[in-house]
């Protein structure tokens, strides 16, 4: 994988450090994972690796203005970043912004482009224990007023709404390894004893 060195240096210096200010579920380790997964998918589907790299790096930067509209803000940040014109055309930048805007799991429509599907799929990297950990961490950060049982119930509701068999999460590539891991996660959600053990391990 060959990423333009100037682009890489700019993103590593100016963009990735922003994640250090976000909640525990969206720290540097998260964006690094999305970048890694995006580049793997870009290679598999003959997409532009520089575009995939940049989209992944910017995809959650909109969290600086809150979670609810973060995907829209991330798209705006891409469009307004004049430095990106050193490496991308206006058409490419618009495609990248659309992809960032489309990445959210709760979106009511499918991503408009291949790049949107790539970052959406990469953002959905599913490792069952990691999903539970990040859900607990998000609850701790955003709902400090909840007691321990209320945190568990919030976690359980979120897992069912997003990852359950009737959940809103969609996978965008049939050959994605996420499909098998999603089934493993669903089995974990159905196993209350094991789920409680994980919750207790991650909840201070």
N, C-alpha and C positions, 0 to 999 in steps of 0.2 A: 504494500500500500504506500503510495507516494503522495504526501500532502505538501503543498507549496510551503516552503520554510518560512517565508514572510508571513503568510496567513497563520501558520501554526504559532509563530512567535507572538503575533498580535493577540490571538485568542487566548493563549496561555498567560499573557501578561495583563490583558485588559478585561477579558470576559469571564474566564473560569474562576478567578478569585471572588467574583460576585456571589457564587454559591456558598461561600463560607459564612455569609450573613443570613442564609435562609434556614428554615426549620430543619430538624434532624433528618427528616425523610427526604430532603432535597439538598443534601450537602455535596461536596466535591465527588465523593464516591459514587453518587447517583449519576451525575453528568458524565463522569468518566465511563461508567457502564453503558450509558446511552450512546456515547461516542463510539465505543468499541463495537457494540451491536450494530450501530448504523453503518459503520464501515464494512463490517462483514456482509451485511445485506446489500450494500452498494456494489460490492464485488460480485456477489451472486447474481445480481440483476442488471449488471452493466450500467450502473448509474455513475454520475460524476462524483468522485470521492471527496473532492474539495467542497462541493455543495453539501454533501451528506455530513461531512465533518462540521461545517459551519452551522448548519441547521441544528444538529444535535447540541452543539455548544451553546446556542442561543435559546433553545426550546423552552426553558423555564426561567429565563432572565426576567420575565414579566412578573415574577413573584415579588419583585421589589414594590409593586403596587397592590399586593394582596392576591389571594388564591383564586377568587371567583372569576376574574377576567384576565388571569395571567397569560393565557394563550393569545389573547388579542393584544395585550401589551407587548408580549414577546415579538409578535409580528411587527408591531410599530417600531420596536427597538431595532430590528433588522432593517426596516425601510429607512430609518433615520440615521443609521450609522454610515457616515460618509467614507469611512476608512474601507468599507467593503467594496467600494467602487474600484479599488486597486486590483481586485482579483475577479470581480464578477460584473457582468453586464446588468443593465436595469431589468431585463427580462428574467435573468437568473435570480436577481434579488427578489423580484416579485414572487417567483416560484418558491423561493426559500421562505419568504414571509407567509405565503399561503400554507406551506407545510407546517410551520410553527403554529399557525392558527388552528390547523386541523388535527394537531397531535393529541388533543385531550380525549381521554377514554370515554367521557360522558357526552361527547359530541353527538348530535342528533343525525348526522349524515356521515358518509364515508369520506376519507381524505380525497381531495380533488386530483392529486398527482401521485406518481410513483414516490416522490420524495416525502410526501405527506404520509404515505403508507409505511415507508421505511422508518421515519422517526416515531410514528405511532407504535409500530411493532417493537422497535428498540426500547421505547419507554415502558412497554408492557413486559419487559423481561420478568419471567415468573419463576421464582424460587420460593417454594411454599414458606419456609421458615423466615426468609428475608421479608416476604410480604407481611407476615404477622408482625415481625419486629418493627417494620416501618409504620404499620398501622398503629401500633401501640405508641411509638415515638411521636407520631403526629397528634394523637390524642393528648399526650402529656404536654406537648408544646401549646396546643390550641384550646384545650379544655381543662385547665388546671383546677377548676372548681369541682370537677367530678370526683366522687369517691371511687374506690377500687372496683366495686361491682358495676358502677355506672360506666367506668372505662371499659370493662369487659363487654358490657352490652352494646356500647357504642362500636367497639371493634367488631363484634359479631354482626351487627346490622350492616356495617360498611362492607364486610367480607361477602355477605350474602347479596347485597345490592350490586356490588361491582363484579365479583368473581363467581357467584353462585350459578346454578344451572339456568336460572332465568335472569341472570345479571346483565348489566349493560355493556360489559367489556366485549369487544370484538377483536379477533385476530385477522390480520390482513394478508397472510401468506400461508397457504395450505401446508407447505413443507416446513413451517417454522417449528423449532423445538419447543416453542411455547405451548403448543397444543398438548403435548404429553404432560408437561409440567402443570398446565392448568387443571387437567384431570386429577393429578396428584394433590393439588391444592384443594379441589372440591372434596376429595375424600377426607382431607384433613379437617375441613370445615364441618363435615358431617360427624367427625369423631370428637365429641365434646371433651372426653377425658384428655386426649392428646393436645387439643387446642388449649385447654385450661393450663396444662403443664407449660406450654410455650408462653402463654400470657404471663404466668407467674414468673417465668425466667426473665422476661423482658421488662416487666413492670417493677419499678423500684419498691 
